[in-house]
Amino acid sequence: MNSDRTQAYGRIVKTLEDLGPAKLLDTEQVRIRDAADTLIFASDADRDVLAAVEDVHTLAGHLVESGRWTEERAAQLVDDVGACGPLAPVA
């Protein structure tokens, strides 16, 4: 874990505090927090990490399609969740 990952996690927590009650269902908040928790504690890009990122990406798309979030806000959420995770090895 490093400072960048913990800062990204902090941004997600702030998003959930600021927007969660008004713009997210309880189950959506849980999905986001679960994904962030999975990534922040992961040491490598395993199957659980990939599934968590994919789930948040799907949720973000739904939030945009339903008109509840802007594309920019949803993209920031996806980026922040991804930034919580381990860095992919450079090939």
Backbone as XML, in Angstrom:
<?xml version="1.0"?>
<chain id="A" units="angstrom">
  <residue number="1" name="MET">
    <atom name="N" x="0.850" y="-1.163" z="0.000"/>
    <atom name="CA" x="0.000" y="0.000" z="0.000"/>
    <atom name="C" x="0.899" y="1.230" z="0.000"/>
  </residue>
  <residue number="2" name="ASN">
    <atom name="N" x="0.452" y="2.264" z="-0.683"/>
    <atom name="CA" x="1.236" y="3.497" z="-0.726"/>
    <atom name="C" x="0.313" y="4.707" z="-0.579"/>
  </residue>
  <residue number="3" name="SER">
    <atom name="N" x="0.928" y="5.874" z="-0.533"/>
    <atom name="CA" x="0.194" y="7.120" z="-0.313"/>
    <atom name="C" x="-0.849" y="7.381" z="-1.406"/>
  </residue>
  <residue number="4" name="ASP">
    <atom name="N" x="-0.509" y="7.105" z="-2.656"/>
    <atom name="CA" x="-1.465" y="7.335" z="-3.746"/>
    <atom name="C" x="-2.717" y="6.482" z="-3.573"/>
  </residue>
  <residue number="5" name="ARG">
    <atom name="N" x="-2.516" y="5.236" z="-3.165"/>
    <atom name="CA" x="-3.653" y="4.339" z="-2.968"/>
    <atom name="C" x="-4.525" y="4.810" z="-1.809"/>
  </residue>
  <residue number="6" name="THR">
    <atom name="N" x="-3.905" y="5.219" z="-0.725"/>
    <atom name="CA" x="-4.694" y="5.670" z="0.429"/>
    <atom name="C" x="-5.415" y="6.986" z="0.127"/>
  </residue>
  <residue number="7" name="GLN">
    <atom name="N" x="-4.807" y="7.845" z="-0.673"/>
    <atom name="CA" x="-5.481" y="9.090" z="-1.057"/>
    <atom name="C" x="-6.696" y="8.796" z="-1.932"/>
  </residue>
  <residue number="8" name="ALA">
    <atom name="N" x="-6.552" y="7.848" z="-2.855"/>
    <atom name="CA" x="-7.680" y="7.460" z="-3.711"/>
    <atom name="C" x="-8.806" y="6.875" z="-2.857"/>
  </residue>
  <residue number="9" name="TYR">
    <atom name="N" x="-8.449" y="6.067" z="-1.885"/>
    <atom name="CA" x="-9.451" y="5.489" z="-0.979"/>
    <atom name="C" x="-10.162" y="6.607" z="-0.221"/>
  </residue>
  <residue number="10" name="GLY">
    <atom name="N" x="-9.411" y="7.587" z="0.222"/>
    <atom name="CA" x="-10.004" y="8.728" z="0.923"/>
    <atom name="C" x="-10.981" y="9.497" z="0.046"/>
  </residue>
  <residue number="11" name="ARG">
    <atom name="N" x="-10.661" y="9.632" z="-1.243"/>
    <atom name="CA" x="-11.585" y="10.318" z="-2.159"/>
    <atom name="C" x="-12.889" y="9.533" z="-2.303"/>
  </residue>
  <residue number="12" name="ILE">
    <atom name="N" x="-12.796" y="8.216" z="-2.302"/>
    <atom name="CA" x="-14.005" y="7.397" z="-2.403"/>
    <atom name="C" x="-14.858" y="7.552" z="-1.151"/>
  </residue>
  <residue number="13" name="VAL">
    <atom name="N" x="-14.217" y="7.520" z="0.003"/>
    <atom name="CA" x="-14.951" y="7.701" z="1.261"/>
    <atom name="C" x="-15.647" y="9.054" z="1.256"/>
  </residue>
  <residue number="14" name="LYS">
    <atom name="N" x="-14.957" y="10.095" z="0.814"/>
    <atom name="CA" x="-15.551" y="11.436" z="0.757"/>
    <atom name="C" x="-16.722" y="11.470" z="-0.224"/>
  </residue>
  <residue number="15" name="THR">
    <atom name="N" x="-16.568" y="10.836" z="-1.364"/>
    <atom name="CA" x="-17.659" y="10.767" z="-2.344"/>
    <atom name="C" x="-18.879" y="10.098" z="-1.732"/>
  </residue>
  <residue number="16" name="LEU">
    <atom name="N" x="-18.661" y="8.998" z="-1.031"/>
    <atom name="CA" x="-19.778" y="8.297" z="-0.411"/>
    <atom name="C" x="-20.439" y="9.144" z="0.672"/>
  </residue>
  <residue number="17" name="GLU">
    <atom name="N" x="-19.645" y="9.886" z="1.417"/>
    <atom name="CA" x="-20.204" y="10.766" z="2.445"/>
    <atom name="C" x="-20.986" y="11.920" z="1.826"/>
  </residue>
  <residue number="18" name="ASP">
    <atom name="N" x="-20.412" y="12.526" z="0.775"/>
    <atom name="CA" x="-21.013" y="13.710" z="0.162"/>
    <atom name="C" x="-22.210" y="13.387" z="-0.739"/>
  </residue>
  <residue number="19" name="LEU">
    <atom name="N" x="-22.077" y="12.354" z="-1.557"/>
    <atom name="CA" x="-23.103" y="12.050" z="-2.554"/>
    <atom name="C" x="-23.940" y="10.829" z="-2.231"/>
  </residue>
  <residue number="20" name="GLY">
    <atom name="N" x="-23.403" y="9.956" z="-1.429"/>
    <atom name="CA" x="-24.052" y="8.683" z="-1.171"/>
    <atom name="C" x="-25.508" y="8.778" z="-0.791"/>
  </residue>
  <residue number="21" name="PRO">
    <atom name="N" x="-25.818" y="9.494" z="0.269"/>
    <atom name="CA" x="-27.221" y="9.514" z="0.704"/>
    <atom name="C" x="-28.186" y="10.098" z="-0.333"/>
  </residue>
  <residue number="22" name="ALA">
    <atom name="N" x="-27.739" y="11.043" z="-1.125"/>
    <atom name="CA" x="-28.632" y="11.707" z="-2.078"/>
    <atom name="C" x="-28.640" y="11.059" z="-3.453"/>
  </residue>
  <residue number="23" name="LYS">
    <atom name="N" x="-27.519" y="10.491" z="-3.865"/>
    <atom name="CA" x="-27.388" y="10.045" z="-5.255"/>
    <atom name="C" x="-27.166" y="8.549" z="-5.423"/>
  </residue>
  <residue number="24" name="LEU">
    <atom name="N" x="-27.056" y="7.812" z="-4.313"/>
    <atom name="CA" x="-26.794" y="6.379" z="-4.410"/>
    <atom name="C" x="-27.726" y="5.604" z="-3.495"/>
  </residue>
  <residue number="25" name="LEU">
    <atom name="N" x="-28.177" y="4.474" z="-3.978"/>
    <atom name="CA" x="-28.922" y="3.556" z="-3.130"/>
    <atom name="C" x="-27.948" y="2.923" z="-2.138"/>
  </residue>
  <residue number="26" name="ASP">
    <atom name="N" x="-28.478" y="2.404" z="-1.033"/>
    <atom name="CA" x="-27.618" y="1.755" z="-0.037"/>
    <atom name="C" x="-26.795" y="0.629" z="-0.657"/>
  </residue>
  <residue number="27" name="THR">
    <atom name="N" x="-27.424" y="-0.161" z="-1.516"/>
    <atom name="CA" x="-26.715" y="-1.284" z="-2.136"/>
    <atom name="C" x="-25.593" y="-0.798" z="-3.055"/>
  </residue>
  <residue number="28" name="GLU">
    <atom name="N" x="-25.796" y="0.340" z="-3.702"/>
    <atom name="CA" x="-24.755" y="0.902" z="-4.568"/>
    <atom name="C" x="-23.579" y="1.399" z="-3.742"/>
  </residue>
  <residue number="29" name="GLN">
    <atom name="N" x="-23.878" y="2.005" z="-2.605"/>
    <atom name="CA" x="-22.809" y="2.453" z="-1.719"/>
    <atom name="C" x="-21.980" y="1.268" z="-1.230"/>
  </residue>
  <residue number="30" name="VAL">
    <atom name="N" x="-22.645" y="0.189" z="-0.897"/>
    <atom name="CA" x="-21.952" y="-1.016" z="-0.432"/>
    <atom name="C" x="-21.063" y="-1.573" z="-1.543"/>
  </residue>
  <residue number="31" name="ARG">
    <atom name="N" x="-21.564" y="-1.600" z="-2.766"/>
    <atom name="CA" x="-20.764" y="-2.107" z="-3.888"/>
    <atom name="C" x="-19.495" y="-1.287" z="-4.082"/>
  </residue>
  <residue number="32" name="ILE">
    <atom name="N" x="-19.624" y="0.019" z="-3.984"/>
    <atom name="CA" x="-18.457" y="0.889" z="-4.162"/>
    <atom name="C" x="-17.467" y="0.672" z="-3.025"/>
  </residue>
  <residue number="33" name="ARG">
    <atom name="N" x="-17.956" y="0.656" z="-1.797"/>
    <atom name="CA" x="-17.064" y="0.463" z="-0.648"/>
    <atom name="C" x="-16.399" y="-0.918" z="-0.704"/>
  </residue>
  <residue number="34" name="ASP">
    <atom name="N" x="-17.149" y="-1.949" z="-1.069"/>
    <atom name="CA" x="-16.566" y="-3.291" z="-1.183"/>
    <atom name="C" x="-15.466" y="-3.328" z="-2.238"/>
  </residue>
  <residue number="35" name="ALA">
    <atom name="N" x="-15.699" y="-2.677" z="-3.366"/>
    <atom name="CA" x="-14.680" y="-2.643" z="-4.416"/>
    <atom name="C" x="-13.435" y="-1.915" z="-3.935"/>
  </residue>
  <residue number="36" name="ALA">
    <atom name="N" x="-13.628" y="-0.770" z="-3.289"/>
    <atom name="CA" x="-12.485" y="-0.008" z="-2.785"/>
    <atom name="C" x="-11.720" y="-0.811" z="-1.738"/>
  </residue>
  <residue number="37" name="ASP">
    <atom name="N" x="-12.445" y="-1.490" z="-0.847"/>
    <atom name="CA" x="-11.795" y="-2.321" z="0.168"/>
    <atom name="C" x="-11.004" y="-3.458" z="-0.470"/>
  </residue>
  <residue number="38" name="THR">
    <atom name="N" x="-11.589" y="-4.090" z="-1.472"/>
    <atom name="CA" x="-10.900" y="-5.181" z="-2.165"/>
    <atom name="C" x="-9.593" y="-4.692" z="-2.763"/>
  </residue>
  <residue number="39" name="LEU">
    <atom name="N" x="-9.639" y="-3.551" z="-3.424"/>
    <atom name="CA" x="-8.442" y="-3.044" z="-4.085"/>
    <atom name="C" x="-7.407" y="-2.512" z="-3.112"/>
  </residue>
  <residue number="40" name="ILE">
    <atom name="N" x="-7.827" y="-1.816" z="-2.066"/>
    <atom name="CA" x="-6.859" y="-1.215" z="-1.157"/>
    <atom name="C" x="-6.064" y="-2.294" z="-0.430"/>
  </residue>
  <residue number="41" name="PHE">
    <atom name="N" x="-6.672" y="-3.456" z="-0.175"/>
    <atom name="CA" x="-5.986" y="-4.517" z="0.554"/>
    <atom name="C" x="-5.325" y="-5.546" z="-0.352"/>
  </residue>
  <residue number="42" name="ALA">
    <atom name="N" x="-5.485" y="-5.402" z="-1.662"/>
    <atom name="CA" x="-4.898" y="-6.358" z="-2.607"/>
    <atom name="C" x="-3.406" y="-6.101" z="-2.777"/>
  </residue>
  <residue number="43" name="SER">
    <atom name="N" x="-2.667" y="-7.179" z="-2.931"/>
    <atom name="CA" x="-1.227" y="-7.031" z="-3.168"/>
    <atom name="C" x="-0.868" y="-7.240" z="-4.633"/>
  </residue>
  <residue number="44" name="ASP">
    <atom name="N" x="-1.793" y="-7.792" z="-5.388"/>
    <atom name="CA" x="-1.566" y="-7.940" z="-6.825"/>
    <atom name="C" x="-2.908" y="-7.945" z="-7.537"/>
  </residue>
  <residue number="45" name="ALA">
    <atom name="N" x="-2.855" y="-7.858" z="-8.850"/>
    <atom name="CA" x="-4.083" y="-7.780" z="-9.655"/>
    <atom name="C" x="-4.653" y="-9.187" z="-9.848"/>
  </residue>
  <residue number="46" name="ASP">
    <atom name="N" x="-5.366" y="-9.690" z="-8.849"/>
    <atom name="CA" x="-5.956" y="-11.014" z="-8.948"/>
    <atom name="C" x="-7.382" y="-10.931" z="-9.477"/>
  </residue>
  <residue number="47" name="ARG">
    <atom name="N" x="-8.025" y="-12.060" z="-9.517"/>
    <atom name="CA" x="-9.382" y="-12.150" z="-10.072"/>
    <atom name="C" x="-10.371" y="-11.270" z="-9.309"/>
  </residue>
  <residue number="48" name="ASP">
    <atom name="N" x="-10.234" y="-11.199" z="-7.980"/>
    <atom name="CA" x="-11.139" y="-10.373" z="-7.179"/>
    <atom name="C" x="-10.990" y="-8.894" z="-7.515"/>
  </residue>
  <residue number="49" name="VAL">
    <atom name="N" x="-9.767" y="-8.462" z="-7.761"/>
    <atom name="CA" x="-9.503" y="-7.063" z="-8.122"/>
    <atom name="C" x="-10.172" y="-6.742" z="-9.451"/>
  </residue>
  <residue number="50" name="LEU">
    <atom name="N" x="-9.985" y="-7.599" z="-10.416"/>
    <atom name="CA" x="-10.580" y="-7.367" z="-11.735"/>
    <atom name="C" x="-12.104" y="-7.347" z="-11.659"/>
  </residue>
  <residue number="51" name="ALA">
    <atom name="N" x="-12.683" y="-8.251" z="-10.874"/>
    <atom name="CA" x="-14.141" y="-8.287" z="-10.727"/>
    <atom name="C" x="-14.650" y="-7.022" z="-10.034"/>
  </residue>
  <residue number="52" name="ALA">
    <atom name="N" x="-13.919" y="-6.536" z="-9.038"/>
    <atom name="CA" x="-14.331" y="-5.326" z="-8.322"/>
    <atom name="C" x="-14.314" y="-4.112" z="-9.241"/>
  </residue>
  <residue number="53" name="VAL">
    <atom name="N" x="-13.263" y="-3.984" z="-10.035"/>
    <atom name="CA" x="-13.165" y="-2.860" z="-10.969"/>
    <atom name="C" x="-14.270" y="-2.947" z="-12.016"/>
  </residue>
  <residue number="54" name="GLU">
    <atom name="N" x="-14.510" y="-4.141" z="-12.518"/>
    <atom name="CA" x="-15.566" y="-4.317" z="-13.519"/>
    <atom name="C" x="-16.935" y="-3.968" z="-12.938"/>
  </residue>
  <residue number="55" name="ASP">
    <atom name="N" x="-17.187" y="-4.359" z="-11.693"/>
    <atom name="CA" x="-18.474" y="-4.057" z="-11.065"/>
    <atom name="C" x="-18.677" y="-2.553" z="-10.918"/>
  </residue>
  <residue number="56" name="VAL">
    <atom name="N" x="-17.648" y="-1.830" z="-10.492"/>
    <atom name="CA" x="-17.776" y="-0.379" z="-10.337"/>
    <atom name="C" x="-17.951" y="0.286" z="-11.705"/>
  </residue>
  <residue number="57" name="HIS">
    <atom name="N" x="-17.268" y="-0.221" z="-12.697"/>
    <atom name="CA" x="-17.420" y="0.320" z="-14.056"/>
    <atom name="C" x="-18.861" y="0.136" z="-14.533"/>
  </residue>
  <residue number="58" name="THR">
    <atom name="N" x="-19.427" y="-1.033" z="-14.288"/>
    <atom name="CA" x="-20.813" y="-1.305" z="-14.657"/>
    <atom name="C" x="-21.769" y="-0.391" z="-13.893"/>
  </residue>
  <residue number="59" name="LEU">
    <atom name="N" x="-21.541" y="-0.248" z="-12.609"/>
    <atom name="CA" x="-22.378" y="0.628" z="-11.784"/>
    <atom name="C" x="-22.281" y="2.074" z="-12.266"/>
  </residue>
  <residue number="60" name="ALA">
    <atom name="N" x="-21.083" y="2.530" z="-12.567"/>
    <atom name="CA" x="-20.899" y="3.904" z="-13.048"/>
    <atom name="C" x="-21.678" y="4.120" z="-14.349"/>
  </residue>
  <residue number="61" name="GLY">
    <atom name="N" x="-21.631" y="3.151" z="-15.243"/>
    <atom name="CA" x="-22.400" y="3.256" z="-16.478"/>
    <atom name="C" x="-23.890" y="3.363" z="-16.214"/>
  </residue>
  <residue number="62" name="HIS">
    <atom name="N" x="-24.377" y="2.587" z="-15.266"/>
    <atom name="CA" x="-25.798" y="2.642" z="-14.896"/>
    <atom name="C" x="-26.155" y="4.014" z="-14.315"/>
  </residue>
  <residue number="63" name="LEU">
    <atom name="N" x="-25.287" y="4.556" z="-13.477"/>
    <atom name="CA" x="-25.554" y="5.859" z="-12.871"/>
    <atom name="C" x="-25.644" y="6.958" z="-13.931"/>
  </residue>
  <residue number="64" name="VAL">
    <atom name="N" x="-24.803" y="6.877" z="-14.946"/>
    <atom name="CA" x="-24.843" y="7.858" z="-16.037"/>
    <atom name="C" x="-26.103" y="7.660" z="-16.876"/>
  </residue>
  <residue number="65" name="GLU">
    <atom name="N" x="-26.374" y="6.406" z="-17.253"/>
    <atom name="CA" x="-27.542" y="6.122" z="-18.093"/>
    <atom name="C" x="-28.852" y="6.531" z="-17.425"/>
  </residue>
  <residue number="66" name="SER">
    <atom name="N" x="-28.907" y="6.419" z="-16.106"/>
    <atom name="CA" x="-30.127" y="6.774" z="-15.387"/>
    <atom name="C" x="-30.242" y="8.278" z="-15.154"/>
  </residue>
  <residue number="67" name="GLY">
    <atom name="N" x="-29.181" y="9.026" z="-15.481"/>
    <atom name="CA" x="-29.202" y="10.470" z="-15.314"/>
    <atom name="C" x="-28.906" y="10.928" z="-13.896"/>
  </residue>
  <residue number="68" name="ARG">
    <atom name="N" x="-28.513" y="10.003" z="-13.040"/>
    <atom name="CA" x="-28.234" y="10.368" z="-11.649"/>
    <atom name="C" x="-26.846" y="10.952" z="-11.464"/>
  </residue>
  <residue number="69" name="TRP">
    <atom name="N" x="-25.910" y="10.578" z="-12.325"/>
    <atom name="CA" x="-24.541" y="11.107" z="-12.261"/>
    <atom name="C" x="-24.126" y="11.575" z="-13.641"/>
  </residue>
  <residue number="70" name="THR">
    <atom name="N" x="-23.192" y="12.519" z="-13.667"/>
    <atom name="CA" x="-22.612" y="12.947" z="-14.941"/>
    <atom name="C" x="-21.539" y="11.946" z="-15.356"/>
  </residue>
  <residue number="71" name="GLU">
    <atom name="N" x="-21.197" y="11.968" z="-16.626"/>
    <atom name="CA" x="-20.124" y="11.102" z="-17.116"/>
    <atom name="C" x="-18.812" y="11.401" z="-16.404"/>
  </residue>
  <residue number="72" name="GLU">
    <atom name="N" x="-18.549" y="12.677" z="-16.163"/>
    <atom name="CA" x="-17.300" y="13.076" z="-15.508"/>
    <atom name="C" x="-17.226" y="12.530" z="-14.088"/>
  </residue>
  <residue number="73" name="ARG">
    <atom name="N" x="-18.320" y="12.635" z="-13.346"/>
    <atom name="CA" x="-18.346" y="12.158" z="-11.965"/>
    <atom name="C" x="-18.167" y="10.651" z="-11.922"/>
  </residue>
  <residue number="74" name="ALA">
    <atom name="N" x="-18.842" y="9.944" z="-12.826"/>
    <atom name="CA" x="-18.739" y="8.490" z="-12.879"/>
    <atom name="C" x="-17.324" y="8.053" z="-13.263"/>
  </residue>
  <residue number="75" name="ALA">
    <atom name="N" x="-16.721" y="8.756" z="-14.220"/>
    <atom name="CA" x="-15.352" y="8.431" z="-14.623"/>
    <atom name="C" x="-14.375" y="8.646" z="-13.472"/>
  </residue>
  <residue number="76" name="GLN">
    <atom name="N" x="-14.604" y="9.697" z="-12.687"/>
    <atom name="CA" x="-13.741" y="9.955" z="-11.532"/>
    <atom name="C" x="-13.864" y="8.830" z="-10.501"/>
  </residue>
  <residue number="77" name="LEU">
    <atom name="N" x="-15.078" y="8.342" z="-10.297"/>
    <atom name="CA" x="-15.274" y="7.223" z="-9.372"/>
    <atom name="C" x="-14.504" y="5.993" z="-9.845"/>
  </residue>
  <residue number="78" name="VAL">
    <atom name="N" x="-14.641" y="5.656" z="-11.110"/>
    <atom name="CA" x="-13.941" y="4.495" z="-11.665"/>
    <atom name="C" x="-12.429" y="4.679" z="-11.521"/>
  </residue>
  <residue number="79" name="ASP">
    <atom name="N" x="-11.941" y="5.870" z="-11.829"/>
    <atom name="CA" x="-10.506" y="6.158" z="-11.698"/>
    <atom name="C" x="-10.049" y="6.026" z="-10.251"/>
  </residue>
  <residue number="80" name="ASP">
    <atom name="N" x="-10.833" y="6.562" z="-9.321"/>
    <atom name="CA" x="-10.458" y="6.498" z="-7.908"/>
    <atom name="C" x="-10.434" y="5.060" z="-7.398"/>
  </residue>
  <residue number="81" name="VAL">
    <atom name="N" x="-11.427" y="4.272" z="-7.786"/>
    <atom name="CA" x="-11.433" y="2.866" z="-7.369"/>
    <atom name="C" x="-10.204" y="2.165" z="-7.943"/>
  </residue>
  <residue number="82" name="GLY">
    <atom name="N" x="-9.947" y="2.373" z="-9.211"/>
    <atom name="CA" x="-8.764" y="1.763" z="-9.819"/>
    <atom name="C" x="-7.469" y="2.179" z="-9.158"/>
  </residue>
  <residue number="83" name="ALA">
    <atom name="N" x="-7.405" y="3.424" z="-8.721"/>
    <atom name="CA" x="-6.192" y="3.949" z="-8.075"/>
    <atom name="C" x="-5.978" y="3.368" z="-6.684"/>
  </residue>
  <residue number="84" name="CYS">
    <atom name="N" x="-7.011" y="2.743" z="-6.119"/>
    <atom name="CA" x="-6.851" y="2.087" z="-4.814"/>
    <atom name="C" x="-6.061" y="0.786" z="-4.939"/>
  </residue>
  <residue number="85" name="GLY">
    <atom name="N" x="-6.021" y="0.249" z="-6.134"/>
    <atom name="CA" x="-5.450" y="-1.088" z="-6.325"/>
    <atom name="C" x="-3.970" y="-1.092" z="-6.584"/>
  </residue>
  <residue number="86" name="PRO">
    <atom name="N" x="-3.453" y="-2.311" z="-6.624"/>
    <atom name="CA" x="-2.039" y="-2.488" z="-6.908"/>
    <atom name="C" x="-1.731" y="-2.069" z="-8.335"/>
  </residue>
  <residue number="87" name="LEU">
    <atom name="N" x="-0.572" y="-1.528" z="-8.536"/>
    <atom name="CA" x="-0.166" y="-1.132" z="-9.874"/>
    <atom name="C" x="0.095" y="-2.374" z="-10.707"/>
  </residue>
  <residue number="88" name="ALA">
    <atom name="N" x="-0.345" y="-2.326" z="-11.951"/>
    <atom name="CA" x="-0.090" y="-3.438" z="-12.865"/>
    <atom name="C" x="1.383" y="-3.440" z="-13.239"/>
  </residue>
  <residue number="89" name="PRO">
    <atom name="N" x="1.997" y="-4.605" z="-13.319"/>
    <atom name="CA" x="3.412" y="-4.655" z="-13.711"/>
    <atom name="C" x="3.612" y="-4.134" z="-15.131"/>
  </residue>
  <residue number="90" name="VAL">
    <atom name="N" x="4.692" y="-3.447" z="-15.339"/>
    <atom name="CA" x="5.008" y="-2.914" z="-16.654"/>
    <atom name="C" x="5.721" y="-4.002" z="-17.447"/>
  </residue>
  <residue number="91" name="ALA">
    <atom name="N" x="5.193" y="-4.314" z="-18.644"/>
    <atom name="CA" x="5.785" y="-5.387" z="-19.459"/>
    <atom name="C" x="6.887" y="-4.854" z="-20.332"/>
  </residue>
</chain>
